[in-house]
Amino acid sequence: MRLFPLFTAFFFGPHRYGAALLACVTLVAVHAAPFVPAQDSEVVERLPLSATDPSVRRLDSLRKQLAARPEDASLRVEIARRYFDLSMAQGDPRYVGYASAAIAPLATSAAGNADYWLVRGMLQQYTHDFAGALASLARASELAPQSPEPFSWRSAIFMVQARYPEAQAECTRMAPLVEPLVAVGCASYVRAANGDLGGSFASLRQAIAAAPQASPELRVWAYTRVAEMALRLQRNDLAAEFFERALKLGVTDQFLLGAYADYLLQRQRPREVIQLLADWERSDVLLLRLALAGRAANDSRAEPWARQLRERFEAAARRGDRLHEQEAARFELDIERNPARALPLAVRNYEVQKEPRDAEILLRVADAAKDLQAAKPALAWLQSSGYEDPRLAEIAKRLTTLPTPGASAAAGAATGGAGAKTK
């Protein structure tokens, strides 16, 4: 899916709408490529947010101002940023298209505008143009060296590429520019993926306790990440506590909803998932959890939910849209029960995105397909990174007991690697 999901810097300004610090991006899957209107005044569809929503009212006001001042670069950048924030919060890729349209006229005139390069980089990472995004964000840093956001986004991209030293270096550059909880959160997230789960968990919990004044959005991110670390440490009691603390803050955050839904599904509590995700069918990421929960609960809506996902993924495949492949692979494996169709999706996804969730779906699909060759890139990552997760270690153990056959046709593009080290 679209990264999509990445290291969202919602806490650096007053108008950030609860996107995850690292939306794992993989958590904002899209069911349509971002549509770019031909002109600012074009109305393509009425979106689900109410006209009374403060964010919508503010955008309407900004668009009216833009109609009167179409050459105002700062206004265009602000509109684009607000649309991007809405896409992260609401899971609707159309907002990304509107953001792209807003800044398109600045392509030849904004060479010295740091905010333009920042938003450009954010939009580029959304479409998996990681090289372009890194370059745009580097330009933003050159123009505004005291801005922490370019560092946070670059760290996120490096995390998606499993380039941990580079990700940590960006956290280090950002640290003097942000509050301690942000700095500790960035560093802890990198270290937790790179062999220091226990220490990262302790550091982040300590930083949370020392920052009771932190914004609700920042606390949502921190609580969710601590909960995920607790699960990997098999501290289910603490995971539940922090998930519940995050939910009580009332911040719209897809990453939190997806992570908590997975927690509930793993514990055979599907009816709670259905209640949690009511009215979230517009998001592919959350619709997938609804379909899984519906099937587990024998809910009559399970098949319609699955049919919606099937149609969205098929439409994306016809367009050649690859932003959805992680979620599509999980759909094929867990809903359609077809590992043969899931395998090439998981393999291709891992060629682009190498976060733990991407490795997990590749390992699970390869395990179901009994295809050790396809799993080798993720197994090599599991060994080299020192990533700690008992569930992944168990899958890796099963896979490494398989005989090594010829490479699967579906995984022909995958590179080989060493076997996984179990914890």
C-alpha positions, 0 to 999 in steps of 0.5 A: 500500500501507499506509504504510506505512510510515513514519518509524519511530523504532525507535532511540528505545527498547530494544524496536524491531524493525527497522522502517525509519526511513522505511519508504517506506512504502510498504513495509508493504503490507497484504492485509487491513484491520487487524482489531480484536478485540471484547475483549482476551481474544479469540483470532482466529488463531494467528500465525506467530511462535514462542511461544519468540520473546522478543517474543511471550513479553513480549507474553503476559506483558503481556496477562496483566498487563492482564487483572488490571489493565484500567485500567492506561493505561501497560500498554495503551500498551506493548502497543499499541506492541509490537504495532505494532512487530511489524507493522512487522517482520513485515509482518502488519497484524493486529498493527495491529488488536490495537494499536488494540484495546489503546488503544481504551478510553483514547480518553476518558481519556488526554487528558494521556498523551503516549505514548497520543497518540504511538501513536494518531498512529502507528496513524492514519498507518498507515491514511492518516489523515495529518491526524489523525496530525499532530494526535495527534503534535503533542499528544504533543509538547506533552505531552512536548517532550523526546521525539524520536519525534513529530518523527520521525513528523511528518517522515515524514508530511510526506515522504510528502506531499512537503512537504519544508520541513516535513519538514526543520523536524521534523528540525531540532527533533529534532536536539538530542534524538538522537544525531548519526547519527539527526539527520544521517540525518533531514536527509540523507533529506529533502535527498536527495529535494529536490535535494542527493543528492550532499551527502546521500550524503556526509554520511550516509556520514561520519556512519556512519563516525563512529558505530561504536557505533550500534545494529544497527537504526540501522545497518541503516537508515543502510546501506540509505539510503546504498545507495539513494542510491548507486544513484541516483548510479550507484555500484553497487559501493558500493550492493552493499557497503552492502546486504551490510553491512546484511544481515550485521547480522541485523536483521529489516527488511522495508524492507531486504529489499524494497530489496535484492530490487529491486536484485537484480531490476534486475540479473537475479539472480532466484534470489538474490531467491527465496533472500533472501525464503524464508518471507516470503509473508505480506508482500504487499510481499515476496510481490510480489518473490517473484512477479517473481523466480519469473517471471524464473527460471521457477520453478514457484512463480511462478504460485501466488505471483501467484495469492495476490497477485491474491486479496489485492488483489481482496479488498482492492478489494471492501472498498474498502481503498486501502492497497495501491494502489502495490503493486497497480499494480506487480502489474498492470503487471509481473505481469499486464502490464495497464497499463490496470488499473494506471493508475487504481491508480497515479493514486489512490495518488499522490493520497494518497502522493507519495514517490519510489516512488509517483511511480516507479510512476505514471511507469512505468505512464503510460509503458506506457499512453502517457498523458502526462496521467496522469503530469503530477503526478509529472512536476511533482514531479520538476521542482519537487523536483529529485529526482535519479534517472537511471531516472526522468529517462529515463522522464520524457524519453520521456513528455514527447515524447508528444503531449498527448491528452485526459485519460485517464478513469482519470486524470481526478482527477489534476491537471496540472503542468509537464514534468519536468527531466532530469538 
